Amino acid sequence: MRLRLLLRWLRPLLMELRYLLSAMGYFTRIPVPRWVGYEAYYLNASARYFPLVGALVGALGAVVYLGALRLWPANVAVLLSLAATLLVTGAFHEDGLADSVDAFGGAYTRDDTLRIMHDSRIGAFGALALLVVLGLKWQVLAALPPARAAWLMIGAHAASRMGAISYLLTLDYVRPEGRAKPVAQRLSWRAMAWAGSTGGLWLLWPDWRMGLVALLVLLLLRIGLGRYFVRRLGGYTGDCLGMAQQVFELAIYLVGLAWISS
């Protein structure tokens, strides 16, 4: 009887661990145990953990950055940090940014936009977007004090993913199929609240006022990008979420630098 009660108590915890590992396996190159398995609903249920996975990716970047600072100047340390996060995520969101900018910049109709977005090749618009976004991240983080830069990496990676998955609350997924299809089910407000607690709170330390400003900027960008996605596509795709994450992450870094410079 006691064993049965213990198993009944452990089963929900095991499922939550499975959802967390599913999120990690989806968004990173980190191998997950085979027992996790794969079911489409795992990915949708794991959406609440996407900001936490982002925080772990940001923590990796922060550790690499702080370690590299002992040997090299800040601009080199930031580049090594960016390289580490790109390696561990497989440039997942950066790919979405490039595909989205190529599509929005090179098409006029909805069908052409979706067709270009689906093309794996990177065009001039996408290449320039990657150059500008990665270059700005590099310069902004290198200009920040080391402790602030390291913490902001964690907060920005977490909060930007929180902002991106918030579109699952309000917008429709516009493709009949796609890699993001299992994730692209309506997110409950309860799950979003959980995601927010693991996403937005990272920005409130050590300076809660700067964190609130960053969250406000994130909200405004979220509204603006969401309206643009609806106007161009009628909803969102997985690439749109990748683009949103990159825009939100960069915006948080810019707010952090502007705050200490003002």
N, C-alpha and C positions, 0 to 999 in steps of 0.2 A: 504493500500500500504506500509506504513512504517513498519507495523507488518510483512508483507511478506518479505520485504528486511532484516529486523532484523533476521527472521528465516533462510533466505538464508545465512546470514553471520554467524549465530551461528551453522548451521548444520555441517560444516567442523570441527569446534572446538569440537562439541559433538562427532564426529567420532574419533577424535584424543584422546579424553578422554576415549572413549570406548576401543581403542587400548591399551592405557596405563593400564587401569584396567584389560584388558584381559591378558596382560603380567604379571601383579601382581598376578592375580588369577592362572596363569599357573605355576609360579615359586615360589610362596610363599603359606603359609597356611592362609594368611590374607583374610577374606571374602570380596567379592566384591558385589555391589548392583545387584539385580536380573535384573534390566533393561538393564544391560550390555549384557546379553544373551550369546549365543554361536553360532558362525559360524566358520567353518574351516579357512576361509580367514581372520578372525579377528586375529588369531594367527600369520599368516604369516605377516600381515600388522603390527602387534605389535612388530615384531623383532627389529625395530629401537629403541624401548624403553627398551630392555633387559638391556643395560648398566645402564640406569637410575634406574631401579628396583634394580640392583646390588648396585648402590650408596646408595639407601635407606636401603638395607640390611646391607651394611657396616656402614652406619650411626647408625643403631640400635646397631650393635656390638660396635661401638666407644662410644656411650652413656653408654651402660652397663659397658664397660671397665673403663671409666673415673669415673663413679659412684662407681663401686666396689673398685677402688683404694683408696677411702676415708676410707674404712674399712679393706681392705686386701692387702697383697703384690702383686706385679705385676704378678707373675706366677698364683696366684689364680684369679686375675681380668681377665687375658687373657682367662683362662679356662671358666669362666662364660660368657665372651663375645662369645667365640666359641660355647658354649652351646646355647646361645640365637640365633645366626645365624643358627645353625643346626635346632633348633626348628621352627623358622619362615619359613625356606625353606623346611622342611621335609627331610633334607639331600639329596636333589634332585641331586645335582652335585656329591656329595660324592658317591652316589649309582652308578652313571655312571662311576666314577673312579674305584670302586671295580669291577664292571662287566667287564669293558674293560681290566683291568690288568689280571683278571682271564682268559679271553678269549685269549688275546695275549700271556700270559705266558703258557697256558695249551693246546693250539691247534697248529696244523701245517697247516691245510688246511683252505681255506676261509669258507667253509660250517661249519666246526667244530667251527671255531672262532665265527661265527654268532650264532650258536646253543648255545654255552657256554655263550655268551654275553646275550642271551635272557633268560637264566636261572636265576631266582630270588635268588637262593641260593648263598652265598658268600663262595668261596674257600680260600685256604691258600694264594694264590697270592694276591687276593683282600683284605683279612684281613691285610696282611703285608703292602700293599700299603696304606691303611687307617691309620694304626699305624704310618708309617713313615711320611706321609704327615701331619697328624694332630699334631704329635709330633713336627715336624719341625716348623709348624706355631706357636705352643705354645711357643717353646723356642726362636724363632726369635723375635716374638712380645714382649715377656717379657723382652728381652734384649734391646729393643729400648726405647728412651726417650718417656714419655707418650704422649706428644703432637704429636710427629712424628708418633708414633704407631697408634694413633687414626685417624689421617688424612690418613695414608697409608692404613688403613682398608677400608676407603671409596674409595680411588683411586684404590686399588687392586681389590676390588669386582666389580667396574665399568669396569675397563680396561680389566680384565680377561674375562668378558662376551662379551666385544667388540671383543676381539681376537677370542673367540669361535664362535660367529656368523659370523665372516668373512669367515668361511668355506662355508657358504651358497652362497658366491659369486663365488667360484671356483670349489667346489667338488660336486659330486652327492650323493644323499641319496640312500643307497644300499638296503633298505628293501622295499618290496611292501606295507607293512603296518607298523604301529607302533605309539607309543604315539607322537613321534616327527614328524610324517608325515605331519600334517597340517603346521608346522613351516618350514619344509624342502623344501621350494620352493626357486627358485633362488632369491636372494636379489638384488635389484637394487643398483647401485652405489650411487644414491641420498639418499636412505634409509641408506646405510652404512656410508655415510658422516654424516648423522644426528646421527647415533649411535656412530660414532667416536667423535663427538663433545661433547656427554654426557658421553663418556667413557675415552678417552685418556687425555682430558684436566685436569681431576682431579689430574693427576700425576705431573702436571707442577707447582704446588704450594705446599709448600713454596719454594722448590728448583728445578727450572726448569732444571738445569743440571742433577741432579739425575733422574728427570722425563724422560728426553730424553734418558738417558742410559737405564732406565727400559723399555721404549717403543722399543728401539733397540733390547734388549734381548727378549722382547715379539715377535717382528717380526721374529727374528731368530728361536725361538722355534716354532712359528706358521708355518714357512716353513718346519722345520724338522718334526714336528708331522704330518703335512699334507701329506708329502711324505710317511711317515710310514703308515698312514691310507690308502693311495692309493695302496701302495705295498701289504699290507695285505688284504685289503677288496675291493679295487677298488673305494673307496669313504669313506663316513662316516655314522655313526648311531647316534642316540640321545645320547647313552652312550659315544661315542667318544667325543661329544661336552662337556659332563660333565667332562670327563677325562681332556680335554684340559683346561677347565676353572680352574680346581684344580691345574694343573701344572703351568698355567700362574699366578694364584694368589700367589702361593708359591714362584715362581721366583721373583715376584715383591717385596715380603717381604725380600727375600735374598739379592736382589740388594740394598734395603733400608738400611739393616744392614751393608752390605759390604761398602756402601758409607760413612756412618758416622764412620766406624772403620778404614778407610784407611787414 
